[in-house]
Structure formats: structure tokens, C-alpha cells
């Protein structure tokens, strides 16, 4: 019994050490220079955000049709959104691509799964409004980018939002990812990782529930995800969609996993997203004109 107890204690200690090391990797920022691709007609911008370091980005000015903020996924940078930026710019929109705090050239001490990245989203939307006064505003967020917008309690109102591959709660996000590698051990291992949140980041699990903000959206929303996504299952995506008020749309991408949906199905993506944004912006413009004349 004594040997068994020592063995179990050793396993527990080893598991705790491994989970701490894994946690260190998960929250570590991924900082690097982001070179502008050749041929991209964009201005490099540094956007001030309160007391924190500035947010780095590229701004492409459009023809007055509206403005779109593009937000990348975790451990990526603004280059992940280049395909979307090019198609939107060709359609006449102004486009702002940023590095979320803790990514690329936007400095932050840690990745916080959307909570403090929301400060960067707030600053970027304020910048976009200053640059395009009177034009409709839209936002496309992928995974972490989508969560960062949904966790922003003080962000400017936008006229349309596209949420791609967004996690509903941090508990499900961690467990879904661990399940692919650890099987039945996913739940206990996820608990070992989540107990570190207050220690490392001074945040708790209840602060990382983007799904809870869905009923508060006051603009058209499109929710999109891969049908075979195991990082955020299609059942979880349907729950996210169910939480939003009308007008809303759901796109379950056949055959797609947790991938870049624009790269996976570019023609359908551009048709669907382009139509959604155009319709939403027209709706917003008409509503504003009616309000001004009444």
C-alpha cells in the first residue's frame, strides 16, 4: 500500500508539473515582425489602446461602401486574414487587419483567450470609425478573434458581424482540444489546465464564455463553422447560433474541420459573406435614414 501511495503521489505530481508546463505554452505570447506582402496597397498603422502598447495593423481605404475589421485566430497574425482583405477591398470596402494583443507586432504579456485581447478590438473599431465616418461598420472574427469581440463589453456597435469557428466556453474549448489527444482523460486534464487561469492571468472561467454575449447582439450576425470541426463541435456552434436574436444566419461548411474557411471554400465564402455584408449594410443605411427623417 505504501508503494502504491508513493506511486500515485508521484503520478499526481508529475501530472501537475506537465499541466503547468502545458499551461505556460498555451498563454505564452507569439511576438514577431509581420512583413507586408509585396503588392499589398495598405498603410501600416499603430493604434493606441489606453495604457497598453499599441495595436499593429494594415489599413486599406475603400470607396465609401463601408468598413470591415478583420480579426485572426490564436497564434496567428493579421496575415491569416489577407485573403478576406483582398476580396473585401476589391468589393469597395475599407479594411483594417490587426494583430491581436499578444500576437505578431501587438505586444502583450500573455494570451488571455479573448478577454484582454478585447482591448485591441475596441481600439481598432474606434480607429476604423474615425477613418470612415458615417459609413457602416462590420467585423469578421475567426476563433480567438470572434471571441475577443464577443468578450468586449465596451466596443462600438457594428452593423454586421461574422463569427467563425468560435468557442462557446473556455471549458469546452480546452476539453475539445484535449479529447483529440487524450481521449477519456480530456476532462480531468482540462481541469488541471483551467485551475491555472487565476494564478497565471488573474481571470476566471466565467469571464471566458463568449456564448453568454450572443443574446445581447443588436446587429445581423452570421455564425460559420466547419461541419467536421473538433475544436468547436458543430453542436456547440449550433448552440452559439441559437443564442443570437434575429436577423441571423448559420453556415455549416460541409467537410471542413477547424480550418480557414475562406481558404477552404473561397468562392462560396465570398458569395455568402459578401451577400450578408451588403444586405446588412443596406439595412443599416435605410434604418439610419428613416431615423434621421422621423
Kinemage of the C-alpha trace (Angstrom):
@kinemage 1
@onewidth
@group {chain A} dominant
@subgroup {mainchain}
@vectorlist {calphas} color= white
{ca unk a 1} P 0.000 0.000 0.000
{ca unk a 2} L 2.843 2.362 0.833
{ca unk a 3} L 4.471 1.771 -2.541
{ca unk a 4} L 1.128 2.259 -4.273
{ca unk a 5} L 0.554 5.508 -2.400
{ca unk a 6} L 4.033 6.753 -3.350
{ca unk a 7} L 3.383 5.780 -6.979
{ca unk a 8} L 0.045 7.604 -7.063
{ca unk a 9} L 1.576 10.670 -5.426
{ca unk a 10} L 4.362 10.650 -7.985
{ca unk a 11} L 1.853 10.400 -10.829
{ca unk a 12} L -0.157 13.293 -9.440
{ca unk a 13} L 2.940 15.442 -9.020
{ca unk a 14} L 4.123 14.564 -12.497
{ca unk a 15} L 0.720 15.385 -13.949
{ca unk a 16} L 0.678 18.723 -12.144
{ca unk a 17} L 4.145 19.611 -13.463
{ca unk a 18} L 3.237 18.619 -17.027
{ca unk a 19} L -0.026 20.573 -16.883
{ca unk a 20} L 1.851 23.642 -15.619
{ca unk a 21} L 4.321 23.399 -18.483
{ca unk a 22} L 1.454 22.957 -20.944
{ca unk a 23} L -0.263 25.985 -19.442
{ca unk a 24} L 2.900 28.029 -19.908
{ca unk a 25} L 2.856 27.189 -23.615
{ca unk a 26} L -0.845 27.981 -24.003
{ca unk a 27} L -0.661 31.514 -22.612
{ca unk a 28} L 2.769 32.491 -23.974
{ca unk a 29} L 2.530 35.398 -26.444
{ca unk a 30} L 3.687 34.818 -30.007
{ca unk a 31} L 5.526 38.018 -30.950
{ca unk a 32} L 7.303 38.551 -34.251
{ca unk a 33} L 7.678 41.018 -37.085
{ca unk a 34} L 4.924 40.875 -39.707
{ca unk a 35} L 6.315 41.894 -43.114
{ca unk a 36} L 3.882 43.474 -45.551
{ca unk a 37} L 3.360 41.236 -48.598
{ca unk a 38} L 4.539 42.604 -51.909
{ca unk a 39} L 1.759 44.308 -53.807
{ca unk a 40} L -0.486 44.954 -50.804
{ca unk a 41} L -1.677 48.558 -51.077
{ca unk a 42} L -2.150 49.190 -47.374
{ca unk a 43} L -0.990 51.741 -44.817
{ca unk a 44} L 0.845 50.410 -41.778
{ca unk a 45} L -0.843 51.706 -38.613
{ca unk a 46} L -0.117 51.758 -34.886
{ca unk a 47} L -3.344 52.183 -32.919
{ca unk a 48} L -3.152 53.452 -29.355
{ca unk a 49} L -5.132 51.460 -26.776
{ca unk a 50} L -5.476 53.005 -23.327
{ca unk a 51} L -2.457 52.365 -21.139
{ca unk a 52} L -1.247 49.326 -23.087
{ca unk a 53} L 1.137 49.022 -26.022
{ca unk a 54} L -0.321 49.958 -29.424
{ca unk a 55} L -2.068 47.591 -31.777
{ca unk a 56} L -0.291 46.995 -35.087
{ca unk a 57} L -2.192 46.668 -38.328
{ca unk a 58} L -2.709 47.434 -42.000
{ca unk a 59} L -5.425 49.733 -43.288
{ca unk a 60} L -6.811 49.610 -46.834
{ca unk a 61} L -9.050 52.533 -47.736
{ca unk a 62} L -12.132 51.746 -49.798
{ca unk a 63} L -14.626 53.715 -51.859
{ca unk a 64} L -17.101 54.651 -49.112
{ca unk a 65} L -19.121 51.444 -49.230
{ca unk a 66} L -18.394 50.537 -45.599
{ca unk a 67} L -15.537 49.380 -43.383
{ca unk a 68} L -14.633 45.906 -42.068
{ca unk a 69} L -12.376 44.913 -39.164
{ca unk a 70} L -10.671 41.523 -39.585
{ca unk a 71} L -9.567 39.525 -36.521
{ca unk a 72} L -7.358 36.441 -36.808
{ca unk a 73} L -7.245 33.241 -34.747
{ca unk a 74} L -4.976 32.187 -31.886
{ca unk a 75} L -1.211 32.107 -32.518
{ca unk a 76} L -1.682 33.627 -35.963
{ca unk a 77} L -1.344 37.248 -37.040
{ca unk a 78} L -3.029 39.663 -39.456
{ca unk a 79} L -1.648 37.763 -42.459
{ca unk a 80} L -4.175 34.994 -41.772
{ca unk a 81} L -6.873 37.421 -42.959
{ca unk a 82} L -5.185 38.566 -46.191
{ca unk a 83} L -7.439 36.531 -48.471
{ca unk a 84} L -10.536 38.050 -46.899
{ca unk a 85} L -8.988 41.530 -47.013
{ca unk a 86} L -8.285 41.297 -50.722
{ca unk a 87} L -11.783 40.187 -51.634
{ca unk a 88} L -13.388 42.849 -49.425
{ca unk a 89} L -11.118 45.607 -50.768
{ca unk a 90} L -11.954 44.567 -54.323
{ca unk a 91} L -15.628 44.906 -53.378
{ca unk a 92} L -15.057 48.534 -52.345
{ca unk a 93} L -14.851 48.219 -48.565
{ca unk a 94} L -12.251 49.823 -46.339
{ca unk a 95} L -10.460 47.070 -44.423
{ca unk a 96} L -8.452 47.043 -41.196
{ca unk a 97} L -6.365 43.987 -40.322
{ca unk a 98} L -4.755 43.939 -36.871
{ca unk a 99} L -2.533 41.727 -34.778
{ca unk a 100} L -4.468 40.936 -31.614
{ca unk a 101} L -2.557 41.748 -28.381
{ca unk a 102} L -0.001 39.027 -27.706
{ca unk a 103} L 0.319 38.215 -31.416
{ca unk a 104} L 2.558 39.445 -34.205
{ca unk a 105} L 3.632 43.047 -33.568
{ca unk a 106} L 0.970 43.830 -30.927
{ca unk a 107} L 2.805 43.341 -27.640
{ca unk a 108} L 1.108 41.834 -24.550
{ca unk a 109} L 2.405 39.770 -21.610
{ca unk a 110} L 0.124 36.793 -22.259
{ca unk a 111} L -2.667 35.357 -24.378
{ca unk a 112} L -5.944 35.562 -22.455
{ca unk a 113} L -8.303 33.728 -24.852
{ca unk a 114} L -10.156 36.863 -25.862
{ca unk a 115} L -10.653 38.692 -22.566
{ca unk a 116} L -7.848 41.272 -22.741
{ca unk a 117} L -7.471 40.944 -26.496
{ca unk a 118} L -10.848 42.728 -26.471
{ca unk a 119} L -8.976 45.963 -25.634
{ca unk a 120} L -7.296 45.743 -29.017
{ca unk a 121} L -10.633 45.170 -30.738
{ca unk a 122} L -12.107 48.212 -29.010
{ca unk a 123} L -9.196 50.409 -30.114
{ca unk a 124} L -9.340 49.068 -33.675
{ca unk a 125} L -13.068 49.755 -34.023
{ca unk a 126} L -12.601 53.293 -32.701
{ca unk a 127} L -9.816 53.843 -35.244
{ca unk a 128} L -11.962 52.471 -38.060
{ca unk a 129} L -14.842 54.758 -37.105
{ca unk a 130} L -12.514 57.784 -37.141
{ca unk a 131} L -11.179 56.834 -40.575
{ca unk a 132} L -14.595 56.120 -42.137
{ca unk a 133} L -17.112 58.481 -40.501
{ca unk a 134} L -20.733 57.823 -41.362
{ca unk a 135} L -20.030 54.514 -43.131
{ca unk a 136} L -21.431 51.177 -41.953
{ca unk a 137} L -19.048 49.097 -39.842
{ca unk a 138} L -18.647 45.335 -39.981
{ca unk a 139} L -16.422 42.738 -38.327
{ca unk a 140} L -15.204 39.268 -39.224
{ca unk a 141} L -13.601 37.322 -36.382
{ca unk a 142} L -12.021 33.878 -36.597
{ca unk a 143} L -11.832 31.687 -33.488
{ca unk a 144} L -9.935 33.832 -30.935
{ca unk a 145} L -10.787 36.935 -32.966
{ca unk a 146} L -14.508 36.167 -32.757
{ca unk a 147} L -14.277 35.513 -29.009
{ca unk a 148} L -12.346 38.762 -28.494
{ca unk a 149} L -15.202 40.752 -29.993
{ca unk a 150} L -17.873 38.889 -28.046
{ca unk a 151} L -15.988 39.444 -24.778
{ca unk a 152} L -15.641 43.182 -25.437
{ca unk a 153} L -18.186 44.929 -23.226
{ca unk a 154} L -17.352 48.463 -24.371
{ca unk a 155} L -16.838 48.027 -28.123
{ca unk a 156} L -18.577 50.285 -30.630
{ca unk a 157} L -21.787 48.970 -32.145
{ca unk a 158} L -21.233 47.490 -35.603
{ca unk a 159} L -23.748 46.946 -38.381
{ca unk a 160} L -22.870 43.314 -39.164
{ca unk a 161} L -20.710 40.635 -37.576
{ca unk a 162} L -19.382 37.293 -38.840
{ca unk a 163} L -18.262 34.835 -36.152
{ca unk a 164} L -16.204 31.930 -37.493
{ca unk a 165} L -15.224 28.802 -35.544
{ca unk a 166} L -15.728 30.498 -32.158
{ca unk a 167} L -15.570 28.548 -28.905
{ca unk a 168} L -18.670 28.804 -26.646
{ca unk a 169} L -16.942 28.470 -23.250
{ca unk a 170} L -13.317 28.040 -22.222
{ca unk a 171} L -14.172 24.738 -20.519
{ca unk a 172} L -15.453 23.279 -23.777
{ca unk a 173} L -12.592 24.783 -25.790
{ca unk a 174} L -9.920 23.131 -23.637
{ca unk a 175} L -11.721 19.817 -23.317
{ca unk a 176} L -12.452 19.589 -27.061
{ca unk a 177} L -8.793 20.071 -27.894
{ca unk a 178} L -7.544 17.630 -25.282
{ca unk a 179} L -10.067 14.988 -26.320
{ca unk a 180} L -8.342 14.680 -29.686
{ca unk a 181} L -5.094 13.642 -27.969
{ca unk a 182} L -6.006 12.288 -24.562
{ca unk a 183} L -9.403 10.637 -25.107
{ca unk a 184} L -11.183 9.865 -21.831
{ca unk a 185} L -8.520 11.757 -19.877
{ca unk a 186} L -9.571 15.020 -21.516
{ca unk a 187} L -11.895 16.108 -18.720
{ca unk a 188} L -9.500 15.677 -15.754
{ca unk a 189} L -6.600 17.114 -17.736
{ca unk a 190} L -8.674 20.135 -18.740
{ca unk a 191} L -9.437 20.787 -15.068
{ca unk a 192} L -5.686 20.794 -14.337
{ca unk a 193} L -5.183 23.441 -17.009
{ca unk a 194} L -8.176 25.602 -16.100
{ca unk a 195} L -7.273 25.901 -12.403
{ca unk a 196} L -4.218 27.834 -13.558
{ca unk a 197} L -6.257 30.724 -15.005
{ca unk a 198} L -6.500 32.755 -11.765
{ca unk a 199} L -2.864 32.045 -10.895
{ca unk a 200} L -1.389 32.958 -14.261
{ca unk a 201} L -3.783 35.547 -15.663
{ca unk a 202} L -5.915 36.734 -12.735
{ca unk a 203} L -9.083 35.719 -14.592
{ca unk a 204} L -11.688 33.017 -14.057
{ca unk a 205} L -13.637 30.656 -16.248
{ca unk a 206} L -16.856 32.658 -16.014
{ca unk a 207} L -15.146 35.554 -17.799
{ca unk a 208} L -14.424 33.351 -20.822
{ca unk a 209} L -17.907 32.494 -22.081
{ca unk a 210} L -18.463 34.197 -25.467
{ca unk a 211} L -21.761 32.339 -25.873
{ca unk a 212} L -23.265 34.324 -22.988
{ca unk a 213} L -22.951 37.553 -25.006
{ca unk a 214} L -24.902 36.254 -28.019
{ca unk a 215} L -28.365 37.409 -26.851
{ca unk a 216} L -27.021 40.953 -26.461
{ca unk a 217} L -26.042 41.355 -30.127
{ca unk a 218} L -28.033 44.141 -31.754
{ca unk a 219} L -26.921 43.652 -35.334
{ca unk a 220} L -27.223 40.970 -38.046
{ca unk a 221} L -24.929 38.052 -37.247
{ca unk a 222} L -23.621 35.176 -39.320
{ca unk a 223} L -22.188 32.166 -37.491
{ca unk a 224} L -19.933 29.901 -39.566
{ca unk a 225} L -18.027 26.726 -38.743
{ca unk a 226} L -16.753 23.540 -40.294
{ca unk a 227} L -19.126 20.600 -40.180
{ca unk a 228} L -16.246 18.362 -39.007
{ca unk a 229} L -14.624 20.834 -36.629
{ca unk a 230} L -13.404 19.048 -33.498
{ca unk a 231} L -12.026 22.170 -31.803
{ca unk a 232} L -15.526 23.642 -31.659
{ca unk a 233} L -18.026 20.933 -32.498
{ca unk a 234} L -20.946 21.604 -34.798
{ca unk a 235} L -23.310 21.007 -31.877
{ca unk a 236} L -21.542 23.777 -29.944
{ca unk a 237} L -21.753 26.069 -32.974
{ca unk a 238} L -25.497 25.430 -33.206
{ca unk a 239} L -25.851 26.414 -29.555
{ca unk a 240} L -23.969 29.639 -30.248
{ca unk a 241} L -26.251 30.371 -33.188
{ca unk a 242} L -29.372 29.591 -31.166
{ca unk a 243} L -28.352 32.226 -28.611
{ca unk a 244} L -28.469 35.090 -31.132
{ca unk a 245} L -31.539 37.132 -31.944
{ca unk a 246} L -32.774 37.689 -35.495
{ca unk a 247} L -31.624 38.604 -38.074
{ca unk a 248} L -29.076 35.808 -38.137
{ca unk a 249} L -27.650 33.175 -40.470
{ca unk a 250} L -25.793 29.894 -39.970
{ca unk a 251} L -23.301 28.387 -42.408
{ca unk a 252} L -22.183 24.837 -41.645
{ca unk a 253} L -19.354 24.267 -44.106
{ca unk a 254} L -19.586 20.681 -45.451
{ca unk a 255} L -16.455 18.610 -44.899
{ca unk a 256} L -14.483 21.398 -43.203
{ca unk a 257} L -12.622 20.921 -39.913
{ca unk a 258} L -11.101 23.736 -37.797
{ca unk a 259} L -9.582 25.384 -40.856
{ca unk a 260} L -9.508 28.733 -42.619
{ca unk a 261} L -12.996 28.725 -44.121
{ca unk a 262} L -12.115 31.278 -46.780
{ca unk a 263} L -9.162 29.200 -47.987
{ca unk a 264} L -11.260 26.007 -47.795
{ca unk a 265} L -14.211 27.254 -49.865
{ca unk a 266} L -13.222 30.662 -51.307
{ca unk a 267} L -15.940 31.041 -53.924
{ca unk a 268} L -18.818 30.112 -51.620
{ca unk a 269} L -17.288 32.095 -48.761
{ca unk a 270} L -17.089 35.256 -50.823
{ca unk a 271} L -20.604 34.808 -52.178
{ca unk a 272} L -22.152 34.165 -48.771
{ca unk a 273} L -20.183 36.699 -46.747
{ca unk a 274} L -20.321 39.330 -49.470
{ca unk a 275} L -24.093 38.994 -49.751
{ca unk a 276} L -24.530 39.054 -45.964
{ca unk a 277} L -22.445 42.203 -45.533
{ca unk a 278} L -24.066 44.042 -48.451
{ca unk a 279} L -27.580 43.249 -47.249
{ca unk a 280} L -26.761 44.147 -43.636
{ca unk a 281} L -25.159 47.451 -44.615
{ca unk a 282} L -28.118 48.399 -46.834
{ca unk a 283} L -30.447 47.587 -43.955
{ca unk a 284} L -28.407 49.762 -41.589
{ca unk a 285} L -28.250 52.681 -44.044
{ca unk a 286} L -32.018 52.620 -44.633
{ca unk a 287} L -32.703 52.457 -40.880
{ca unk a 288} L -30.429 55.449 -40.232
{ca unk a 289} L -32.093 57.494 -42.976
{ca unk a 290} L -35.555 56.686 -41.646
{ca unk a 291} L -34.460 57.611 -38.116
{ca unk a 292} L -32.998 60.921 -39.315
{ca unk a 293} L -36.160 61.872 -41.227
{ca unk a 294} L -38.587 60.998 -38.430
